[in-house]
Amino acid sequence: MWDSLQNILPGVAAKFHIKKTLAAIDVCREYRRLAPEMLPGESLQNTFPKSYSEKVLTIGVLNSAWAQQLHMHSHRIQKALNDKFGENTVKKIRIQTETTLPSVDSTG
C-alpha cells in the first residue's frame, strides 16, 4: 500500500526537473563526509563544497596551503566520489580560494 520515499523520489525529481539539484546535494554531502578521512586535520574548517555542475565539483578553500592539500588529494577524492555515484560523475575538481567559509546549519 505504502511506497518508500526512496522509490518515489527519482520519479518526482524527474517530473519537477530537480534531478540535477539532488545529484549536486548528494555529491557535496559526500565530499563533506570524505574530507575528514582523506585530508589532514581540520579539513571541514578550511574547505567546503561550493557547487557541483556539469560533472565539476568546485571546492572552496581558505588559503593556498589548503588549496595545495586539496590538490594533492583531489584524485583520491574524485575516485571515491565516482566509486560511490558511478564512473564519470565527477570529471574534475576545481579549487577556489575564498576569504570566508559559508555559515553551515549544524543539522546539515
C-alpha positions as a printed NumPy array, in Angstrom:
array([[  0.   ,   0.   ,   0.   ],
       [  2.694,   2.499,   1.016],
       [  5.709,   3.053,  -1.192],
       [  9.121,   4.011,   0.132],
       [ 10.256,   7.587,  -0.355],
       [ 13.423,   6.207,  -1.965],
       [ 11.246,   4.609,  -4.647],
       [  9.14 ,   7.717,  -5.228],
       [ 11.827,  10.408,  -5.164],
       [ 13.543,   9.66 ,  -8.527],
       [ 10.245,   9.964, -10.404],
       [  9.297,  13.157,  -8.607],
       [ 12.78 ,  14.61 ,  -9.226],
       [ 12.494,  13.904, -12.95 ],
       [  8.94 ,  15.282, -13.118],
       [  9.875,  18.564, -11.48 ],
       [ 13.299,  18.843, -13.163],
       [ 15.27 ,  18.757,  -9.898],
       [ 17.278,  15.611, -10.581],
       [ 20.488,  17.614, -11.158],
       [ 19.927,  19.583,  -7.97 ],
       [ 19.517,  16.41 ,  -5.928],
       [ 22.667,  14.946,  -7.506],
       [ 24.589,  18.115,  -6.596],
       [ 23.392,  17.872,  -2.999],
       [ 24.465,  14.223,  -2.819],
       [ 27.937,  14.896,  -4.251],
       [ 28.538,  17.88 ,  -1.953],
       [ 27.36 ,  15.959,   1.108],
       [ 29.617,  13.048,   0.23 ],
       [ 32.594,  15.432,  -0.082],
       [ 31.86 ,  16.634,   3.465],
       [ 31.824,  13.017,   4.639],
       [ 35.049,  12.102,   2.786],
       [ 37.113,  15.203,   3.583],
       [ 37.978,  14.288,   7.195],
       [ 39.089,  10.811,   6.045],
       [ 41.194,  11.946,   3.081],
       [ 42.533,  15.355,   4.069],
       [ 44.668,  16.348,   7.042],
       [ 43.229,  17.545,  10.325],
       [ 40.687,  20.32 ,  10.22 ],
       [ 39.603,  19.946,   6.616],
       [ 35.987,  20.948,   7.17 ],
       [ 37.071,  24.12 ,   8.955],
       [ 39.18 ,  25.097,   5.919],
       [ 37.421,  23.634,   2.863],
       [ 33.83 ,  23.357,   1.7  ],
       [ 31.926,  22.147,  -1.353],
       [ 30.76 ,  25.225,  -3.272],
       [ 28.925,  23.612,  -6.161],
       [ 28.557,  20.632,  -8.436],
       [ 27.53 ,  21.231, -12.028],
       [ 28.327,  19.651, -15.387],
       [ 30.403,  16.948, -13.642],
       [ 32.668,  19.546, -11.987],
       [ 32.866,  19.716,  -8.194],
       [ 34.047,  23.13 ,  -7.016],
       [ 35.673,  23.205,  -3.586],
       [ 36.306,  26.446,  -1.706],
       [ 39.467,  26.689,   0.4  ],
       [ 40.544,  29.378,   2.858],
       [ 44.151,  29.744,   1.737],
       [ 46.815,  28.47 ,  -0.626],
       [ 48.068,  25.89 ,   1.888],
       [ 44.661,  24.196,   1.864],
       [ 44.483,  24.557,  -1.907],
       [ 47.74 ,  22.595,  -2.111],
       [ 46.47 ,  19.921,   0.311],
       [ 43.27 ,  19.53 ,  -1.679],
       [ 45.168,  19.45 ,  -4.954],
       [ 47.401,  16.63 ,  -3.662],
       [ 44.389,  14.554,  -2.611],
       [ 41.907,  15.527,  -5.331],
       [ 42.418,  12.357,  -7.406],
       [ 41.6  ,  10.151,  -4.402],
       [ 38.534,  12.228,  -3.574],
       [ 37.39 ,  12.156,  -7.203],
       [ 37.842,   8.368,  -7.344],
       [ 35.888,   7.871,  -4.107],
       [ 33.021,  10.02 ,  -5.397],
       [ 32.96 ,   8.164,  -8.708],
       [ 33.072,   4.817,  -6.904],
       [ 30.004,   5.836,  -4.894],
       [ 27.931,   7.584,  -7.58 ],
       [ 29.141,   5.998, -10.801],
       [ 32.031,   6.397, -13.181],
       [ 32.496,   9.928, -14.531],
       [ 30.099,  11.517, -12.035],
       [ 32.951,  13.888, -11.173],
       [ 35.272,  14.556, -14.099],
       [ 37.097,  17.441, -12.447],
       [ 37.609,  19.037,  -9.059],
       [ 38.047,  22.8  ,  -9.25 ],
       [ 39.648,  24.59 ,  -6.299],
       [ 38.826,  28.222,  -5.482],
       [ 40.388,  30.292,  -2.722],
       [ 37.794,  32.131,  -0.63 ],
       [ 38.067,  34.706,   2.143],
       [ 35.483,  33.084,   4.434],
       [ 33.612,  29.854,   4.871],
       [ 29.859,  29.929,   4.394],
       [ 27.785,  29.523,   7.522],
       [ 26.518,  25.969,   7.812],
       [ 23.443,  24.786,   9.65 ],
       [ 24.521,  22.316,  12.319],
       [ 21.862,  19.851,  11.125],
       [ 23.318,  19.654,   7.582]])
